[in-house]
Amino acid sequence: MKSVMFTTLALAFLGMPVFADGHATGDANAGEKVFKRCKACHSIIDTSGDVIQKGGAVGPNLYGLYNRIAGTDPVFSDKYGSSIVEAGESGLAWSETDFMSYVADPKKFLAVYLDDKQAKSKMGFKLKKVDDARDIWAYLVSVGPEVVE
């Protein structure tokens, strides 16, 4: 009986998502590879100026994205679209779920989040594979600052 209970508990725990740093369910190593698709527009540069991922400046720096209020990167502030800034002012702080929904269809995400069919996003790229989005999020969390809650 004990072995059946142990096996059941072990299988239950194996079926649960693994949280990298407690805040992401994807594979950070896979996310680093998939991030190559993001580098045309985004970089990852820490607060000391150390480059984690060299990339473009069309989009904001993604360092420290976990729990960051949307539309608030001070270096990028004058380049944000009004809808993403409004979403941040309405309380959007990046989580895995919101990030995954946003990168799948930025315009649709903002339209739903803001309850505004006219909402727009300057990010035209869509990341359709859920696993890719989850993995990129895990990568961003893994290279970001230590999460303190």
Secondary structure, 3 states (H helix, E strand, C coil): CHHHHHHHHHHHHHHCCCCHHHCCCCCHHHHHHHHHHCCCCCCEECCCCCEEECCCCCCCCCCCCCCCECCCCCCCHHHCCHHHHHHHHCCCECCHHHHHHHHHCHHHHHHHHHCCCCCCCCCCCCCCCHHHHHHHHHHHHHHCCCCCC
